Amino acid sequence: MRRLVIWLLAGLITVTLTMIAFFPASWMAPLVERQTGGRLTLGDAQGTLWNGSAFIGGAPSGADPVTPLLPGRFAWRLSPMVLLGQVDAEVQNSAALAQPVRVTGSWHQWRVSPGALSLPAERLAGLGAPLNTIAPSGEMRLTWNPMLLTREGQRVTLNGTTTLLMNDIASRLSPIRPLGAYELTMDWQGQQGQLALKTLKGPMLLSGSGALTNGRLRFSGKAEAEEGQEERLANLLNLLGQRRREGDKTVIALEFK
């Protein structure tokens, strides 16, 4: 009887280790969808949890296929030491990342190496309204310094700074191309991130500030046309928000509460 139990335990351990070793990368897609509230998923996932690749796309709706949001495929390598509580992973994508990004730490805290990610504005339309109506185009680049993520219960806190540079931004709703270049700085401190938006150049002027607290966005800003461009930008500006008066000028209020 003892020998039978030993063989059963050995068989169970072997099956378990085999499943862990060959954990399919495709099984990670539902996890990504759940963690991002259904906004993102992994498309055409290949390989395993330890060595795999996939493209990042918007989560499918009904029979709609997964739409890639970023260029290229993301390939990852995860050390099996994670089973012992030591995280050591690397993510590569020569089409989107300026350099490989490394993640180290434990089950409860992760350090992310600095990096930069290219974000084609055209693919933002895949996130739905109102971006699919505005149909933005241009080049965006997200950069970050070393980041520290910490899991506290069911929440994850973030410390570090990210900067989103948006260059040669345009829209099918405006005859003016480009509309301008903009910078969005996000200073993350735990559960809260402070946001600041400013215009670097261009006939459409955007500015504002706000905060993202526990997933809730509060932002107060404005959009306006450079002098002499009011009529040509009217259709696009009306889509962005409500008109309000500031002195002798009419601006568009960008309010999210």
C-alpha positions as CSV (number, residue, x, y, z in Angstrom):
1,M,0.0,0.0,0.0
2,R,2.8,2.4,0.9
3,R,4.5,1.7,-2.4
4,L,1.3,2.5,-4.3
5,V,0.9,5.8,-2.4
6,I,4.5,6.6,-3.2
7,W,4.0,5.9,-6.9
8,L,0.8,7.9,-7.0
9,L,2.5,10.9,-5.3
10,A,5.4,10.6,-7.7
11,G,3.0,10.5,-10.7
12,L,1.1,13.5,-9.4
13,I,4.4,15.5,-8.9
14,T,5.5,14.6,-12.4
15,V,2.3,15.7,-14.0
16,T,2.3,18.9,-12.0
17,L,5.9,19.7,-12.9
18,T,5.2,18.9,-16.6
19,M,2.1,21.2,-16.6
20,I,4.2,24.0,-15.0
21,A,7.1,23.5,-17.5
22,F,4.8,23.6,-20.5
23,F,2.3,26.1,-19.2
24,P,0.9,27.5,-22.5
25,A,1.4,31.2,-23.2
26,S,-2.1,31.3,-24.6
27,W,-3.5,30.7,-21.1
28,M,-2.2,34.1,-20.1
29,A,-4.6,36.0,-22.3
30,P,-7.6,35.7,-20.0
31,L,-5.4,36.8,-17.1
32,V,-4.3,40.0,-19.0
33,E,-7.9,40.8,-19.9
34,R,-9.0,40.4,-16.3
35,Q,-6.2,42.6,-14.9
36,T,-6.9,45.3,-17.4
37,G,-10.7,45.3,-17.1
38,G,-11.1,43.8,-20.6
39,R,-9.2,46.6,-22.3
40,L,-6.1,44.6,-23.4
41,T,-5.3,41.0,-24.3
42,L,-2.5,38.9,-25.8
43,G,-3.0,38.0,-29.4
44,D,-1.5,34.9,-31.2
45,A,0.3,33.9,-28.0
46,Q,3.0,31.3,-28.7
47,G,5.4,29.3,-26.5
48,T,5.1,28.9,-22.8
49,L,4.9,31.0,-19.6
50,W,8.7,30.8,-19.4
51,N,9.6,31.6,-23.0
52,G,6.9,33.0,-25.2
53,S,5.8,35.8,-27.4
54,A,2.6,37.5,-28.4
55,F,1.3,40.9,-29.7
56,I,-0.7,43.2,-27.4
57,G,-4.1,44.1,-28.7
58,G,-7.5,45.4,-27.6
59,A,-9.7,42.7,-26.1
60,P,-12.0,41.2,-28.7
61,S,-15.7,42.0,-28.7
62,G,-18.0,39.2,-29.8
63,A,-16.7,37.7,-33.0
64,D,-14.3,40.7,-33.7
65,P,-10.7,39.7,-34.0
66,V,-8.0,40.9,-31.7
67,T,-6.6,44.2,-33.1
68,P,-2.9,44.9,-32.5
69,L,-2.3,48.1,-30.6
70,L,1.5,48.1,-30.7
71,P,3.9,47.2,-33.5
72,G,5.8,43.9,-33.4
73,R,5.6,41.0,-31.1
74,F,6.7,41.0,-27.4
75,A,8.9,38.1,-26.5
76,W,9.5,37.3,-22.8
77,R,11.8,35.2,-20.7
78,L,10.8,34.3,-17.1
79,S,13.2,32.5,-14.8
80,P,11.7,29.4,-13.0
81,M,13.1,30.9,-9.8
82,V,9.8,32.7,-9.6
83,L,8.4,29.6,-8.1
84,L,10.7,30.2,-5.2
85,G,9.7,33.9,-4.9
86,Q,12.5,35.4,-7.0
87,V,11.3,37.3,-10.1
88,D,13.7,37.7,-13.0
89,A,12.2,38.4,-16.4
90,E,13.1,40.2,-19.6
91,V,10.8,41.6,-22.3
92,Q,12.0,42.4,-25.9
93,N,10.3,43.9,-28.9
94,S,12.7,45.5,-31.4
95,A,9.8,47.2,-33.2
96,A,8.4,48.9,-30.1
97,L,10.9,49.0,-27.3
98,A,14.1,51.0,-27.5
99,Q,15.9,48.3,-25.5
100,P,14.9,45.1,-23.6
101,V,13.1,45.8,-20.3
102,R,14.1,43.8,-17.3
103,V,11.9,43.1,-14.3
104,T,13.4,41.8,-11.0
105,G,12.2,41.4,-7.5
106,S,9.9,39.1,-5.5
107,W,6.3,38.1,-5.5
108,H,5.4,41.3,-3.8
109,Q,7.7,43.9,-5.3
110,W,9.1,44.4,-8.8
111,R,11.8,46.8,-10.1
112,V,11.4,47.7,-13.8
113,S,14.5,49.0,-15.7
114,P,14.2,52.3,-17.5
115,G,13.0,52.2,-21.1
116,A,11.0,53.7,-24.0
117,L,8.1,52.4,-25.9
118,S,6.8,53.6,-29.3
119,L,3.1,54.0,-29.6
120,P,1.6,54.7,-33.1
121,A,-1.3,57.0,-32.5
122,E,-3.3,55.4,-35.3
123,R,-3.8,52.3,-33.3
124,L,-5.5,54.1,-30.5
125,A,-8.7,54.0,-32.5
126,G,-8.9,50.3,-31.5
127,L,-9.7,51.4,-28.0
128,G,-13.1,52.7,-29.0
129,A,-14.9,56.0,-28.6
130,P,-14.1,58.8,-28.9
131,L,-10.7,57.8,-30.3
132,N,-12.2,55.9,-33.2
133,T,-14.1,59.0,-34.2
134,I,-11.2,61.4,-33.9
135,A,-8.9,58.8,-35.7
136,P,-5.6,60.2,-34.4
137,S,-2.4,59.8,-36.2
138,G,1.2,60.6,-35.4
139,E,4.0,59.2,-33.3
140,M,4.0,58.8,-29.6
141,R,6.8,57.7,-27.3
142,L,6.4,56.7,-23.7
143,T,9.6,56.9,-21.6
144,W,10.1,56.0,-17.9
145,N,12.8,56.1,-15.3
146,P,13.4,53.0,-13.0
147,M,10.0,52.0,-11.7
148,L,9.0,50.3,-8.5
149,L,5.8,48.3,-8.3
150,T,4.6,46.9,-5.0
151,R,1.6,44.6,-4.4
152,E,-0.4,45.6,-1.3
153,G,-3.3,43.1,-0.9
154,Q,-5.3,43.2,-4.1
155,R,-3.8,46.5,-5.2
156,V,-0.5,47.4,-6.9
157,T,1.2,50.7,-6.1
158,L,3.6,52.4,-8.5
159,N,6.5,54.8,-7.9
160,G,8.4,56.6,-10.6
161,T,7.9,59.0,-13.5
162,T,6.6,58.4,-17.0
163,T,6.5,60.9,-19.9
164,L,4.4,60.6,-23.0
165,L,5.7,62.6,-26.0
166,M,3.2,63.1,-28.8
167,N,4.7,64.4,-32.1
168,D,3.0,65.4,-35.4
169,I,-0.5,64.6,-34.0
170,A,-3.3,64.8,-36.6
171,S,-6.9,63.9,-37.0
172,R,-9.2,63.1,-39.9
173,L,-11.6,65.7,-38.5
174,S,-9.2,68.5,-39.1
175,P,-7.7,69.9,-42.4
176,I,-4.7,71.1,-40.4
177,R,-1.8,68.6,-40.3
178,P,-0.1,68.3,-37.9
179,L,-2.1,69.7,-35.1
180,G,0.9,70.0,-32.9
181,A,3.2,68.2,-30.4
182,Y,2.4,67.6,-26.8
183,E,3.9,66.3,-23.5
184,L,2.1,64.4,-20.8
185,T,4.1,63.9,-17.6
186,M,2.9,61.4,-15.0
187,D,4.5,61.4,-11.6
188,W,3.4,58.2,-9.8
189,Q,3.5,57.9,-6.0
190,G,1.8,54.8,-4.6
191,Q,-1.9,54.7,-5.5
192,Q,-1.9,58.2,-7.0
193,G,-0.4,59.7,-10.1
194,Q,-0.1,63.5,-10.8
195,L,-0.6,64.4,-14.5
196,A,0.5,67.5,-16.3
197,L,-0.3,68.2,-20.0
198,K,1.4,71.0,-22.1
199,T,1.7,72.0,-25.7
200,L,5.2,72.0,-27.2
201,K,4.2,73.5,-30.6
202,G,1.2,73.6,-32.9
203,P,-2.0,75.4,-33.8
204,M,-4.1,73.4,-31.4
205,L,-3.1,74.2,-27.9
206,L,-3.7,71.7,-25.1
207,S,-3.0,72.2,-21.4
208,G,-4.1,70.9,-18.0
209,S,-3.4,69.0,-14.9
210,G,-5.0,66.3,-12.8
211,A,-4.6,63.1,-10.9
212,L,-5.3,59.4,-11.2
213,T,-6.2,58.0,-7.8
214,N,-7.2,54.3,-7.3
215,G,-8.0,54.1,-11.0
216,R,-10.2,57.2,-11.1
217,L,-9.2,60.1,-13.3
218,R,-9.6,63.7,-12.3
219,F,-8.4,66.2,-14.9
220,S,-9.0,69.8,-15.6
221,G,-7.7,71.5,-18.7
222,K,-8.5,73.3,-21.9
223,A,-8.1,73.1,-25.6
224,E,-8.0,76.1,-27.9
225,A,-7.0,77.2,-31.4
226,E,-4.0,79.3,-32.1
227,E,-5.1,82.8,-33.3
228,G,-6.3,82.7,-36.9
229,Q,-7.0,78.9,-36.8
230,E,-10.3,79.0,-34.9
231,E,-12.6,78.2,-37.8
232,R,-10.5,75.4,-39.2
233,L,-10.3,73.7,-35.9
234,A,-13.9,74.2,-34.8
235,N,-15.2,70.7,-35.7
236,L,-12.5,68.9,-33.8
237,L,-12.6,71.2,-30.8
238,N,-16.3,70.8,-30.4
239,L,-15.9,67.0,-30.1
240,L,-13.4,67.4,-27.3
241,G,-15.6,69.2,-24.8
242,Q,-17.9,72.0,-23.9
243,R,-17.2,75.6,-24.8
244,R,-16.5,78.2,-22.0
245,R,-15.4,81.8,-21.9
246,E,-12.0,82.9,-20.5
247,G,-11.8,86.7,-20.7
248,D,-12.3,87.6,-24.3
249,K,-11.6,84.1,-25.6
250,T,-13.6,81.0,-26.1
251,V,-11.9,77.7,-25.1
252,I,-12.9,74.1,-24.9
253,A,-13.1,72.7,-21.3
254,L,-11.3,69.4,-20.9
255,E,-13.0,68.1,-17.7
256,F,-12.9,64.6,-16.3
257,K,-14.2,63.9,-12.8
